[in-house]
Amino acid sequence: ANFSDVASPLFALVMGMSAELVWRRGGRVGTTLLQQTLRGLFLVVLGVWMASWGSWVAVVLAYLGLLIIIGAPILLARTPVVIAVTVVILVVSQPLLALARTWVWAYTSGDPVRE
């Protein structure tokens, strides 16, 4: 259990470092954002599909897919923009989580795939 708690954040960190290294090789902003969005959507779809298996990997894939989609524009932004985005996320995250915890339907919905 301890390994699983550390594995996902470390993988996200390595994923971000890899994205930075790939970006430094050169590329176009539009192409990079499109590629990262498509990769992120693929991970989300794969994670949702694997959720029907009951695997803990599905949860990790969906979050990492969203991380790629959100993280790519932040990677390409300048430092003041990254600081501003971080502050906004910090301020908005707690009220948003409190609101999401009131969504009962998210906890009571049935299995997405029925056999």
C-alpha positions as CSV (number, residue, x, y, z in Angstrom):
1,A,0.0,0.0,0.0
2,N,2.8,2.4,0.8
3,F,4.4,1.8,-2.6
4,S,1.1,2.5,-4.4
5,D,0.8,5.8,-2.5
6,V,4.2,7.0,-3.7
7,A,4.2,5.5,-7.2
8,S,1.5,7.7,-8.8
9,P,3.0,11.1,-7.7
10,L,6.5,9.9,-8.7
11,F,5.2,8.8,-12.1
12,A,3.5,12.2,-12.6
13,L,6.7,13.9,-11.7
14,V,8.7,11.8,-14.1
15,M,6.0,12.4,-16.8
16,G,6.4,16.1,-16.3
17,M,10.2,16.0,-16.5
18,S,9.9,13.9,-19.7
19,A,7.5,16.4,-21.2
20,E,10.0,19.2,-20.5
21,L,12.9,17.2,-22.1
22,V,10.8,16.4,-25.2
23,W,9.7,20.1,-25.5
24,R,13.3,21.3,-25.4
25,R,14.1,19.2,-28.5
26,G,12.0,21.7,-30.4
27,G,8.4,21.7,-31.6
28,R,5.4,23.8,-32.4
29,V,3.1,24.9,-29.6
30,G,-0.1,23.9,-31.5
31,T,1.2,20.5,-32.4
32,T,2.5,19.8,-28.9
33,L,-0.8,20.8,-27.3
34,L,-2.8,18.7,-29.7
35,Q,-0.5,15.6,-29.2
36,Q,-0.7,15.9,-25.4
37,T,-4.5,16.4,-25.5
38,L,-4.9,13.3,-27.7
39,R,-2.6,11.3,-25.4
40,G,-4.5,12.5,-22.3
41,L,-7.9,11.6,-23.8
42,F,-6.5,8.2,-24.7
43,L,-5.4,7.6,-21.1
44,V,-8.8,8.8,-19.8
45,V,-10.7,6.5,-22.1
46,L,-8.4,3.6,-21.3
47,G,-8.8,4.3,-17.6
48,V,-12.6,4.3,-17.9
49,W,-12.6,1.1,-19.9
50,M,-10.3,-0.6,-17.3
51,A,-12.5,0.6,-14.5
52,S,-14.9,-2.1,-15.6
53,W,-12.2,-4.6,-14.7
54,G,-12.0,-3.4,-11.1
55,S,-8.3,-2.6,-11.4
56,W,-6.7,0.2,-9.3
57,V,-4.6,1.0,-12.4
58,A,-7.7,2.6,-14.0
59,V,-7.8,5.3,-11.5
60,V,-4.2,6.2,-12.1
61,L,-4.6,6.3,-15.8
62,A,-7.6,8.6,-15.8
63,Y,-5.8,11.1,-13.5
64,L,-2.6,11.0,-15.5
65,G,-4.6,11.6,-18.6
66,L,-6.1,14.7,-17.1
67,L,-2.7,15.7,-15.8
68,I,-1.3,15.6,-19.4
69,I,-4.1,17.7,-20.8
70,I,-3.9,20.3,-18.0
71,G,-0.1,20.2,-17.6
72,A,0.9,20.7,-21.3
73,P,-0.2,24.3,-21.5
74,I,1.3,25.0,-18.1
75,L,4.6,23.5,-19.2
76,L,4.7,26.0,-22.2
77,A,3.8,29.0,-20.0
78,R,6.2,31.5,-18.6
79,T,7.0,31.5,-14.9
80,P,4.6,34.4,-13.8
81,V,1.8,32.6,-15.5
82,V,2.6,29.3,-13.8
83,I,2.7,31.1,-10.4
84,A,-0.7,32.7,-11.1
85,V,-2.2,29.3,-12.2
86,T,-0.8,27.7,-9.1
87,V,-2.3,30.3,-6.8
88,V,-5.7,30.1,-8.5
89,I,-5.7,26.3,-8.2
90,L,-4.7,26.5,-4.6
91,V,-7.5,28.9,-3.8
92,V,-10.2,27.1,-5.8
93,S,-9.3,23.5,-5.1
94,Q,-10.7,23.2,-1.5
95,P,-14.1,24.7,-2.2
96,L,-14.4,22.7,-5.4
97,L,-13.6,19.5,-3.5
98,A,-16.1,20.4,-0.8
99,L,-18.7,20.8,-3.5
100,A,-17.8,17.6,-5.3
101,R,-18.2,15.7,-2.0
102,T,-21.8,16.7,-2.0
103,W,-22.5,15.0,-5.3
104,V,-24.1,11.8,-4.1
105,W,-24.7,10.5,-7.6
106,A,-21.0,10.0,-8.0
107,Y,-20.9,7.5,-5.2
108,T,-24.2,5.8,-5.8
109,S,-24.1,5.2,-9.5
110,G,-24.0,1.6,-10.7
111,D,-21.3,-0.1,-12.7
112,P,-20.7,1.7,-16.1
113,V,-20.6,-1.7,-17.9
114,R,-23.1,-4.4,-17.4
115,E,-22.7,-7.9,-18.7
